């Protein structure tokens, strides 16, 4: 069983920055199987970034950075130069040998 808890969302003006965190409980061993997804209003859930392979959605390349700390079982998403179209619920995901798990999501709203 894996439990994922996100934090760090909020309201930010266009051009601003936020840092999301996702702490995983359970014996996940390594954070390589973790990543971030988002679901905007009226949209399907989409991949934002994954640790393995350093994969990023084209829409966030150069603005977002995923990183992690194995000792803390935590992954981060540094989001810079935020745009209104980045507004979404951001979900942490673990998809590894223990199964596929999602966090509860954290709301990010980019608005002036």
Secondary structure, DSSP 8 states (H G I E B T S, - for coil): --EEEEE--EEE-TT--EEEEEEEES----GGGEEEEEE-TTS--EEEEETGGGEE-TTTTTTEEEEEEGGGTEEEEEE-S--GGG-EEEEEEEEETTEEEE---EEEEE--
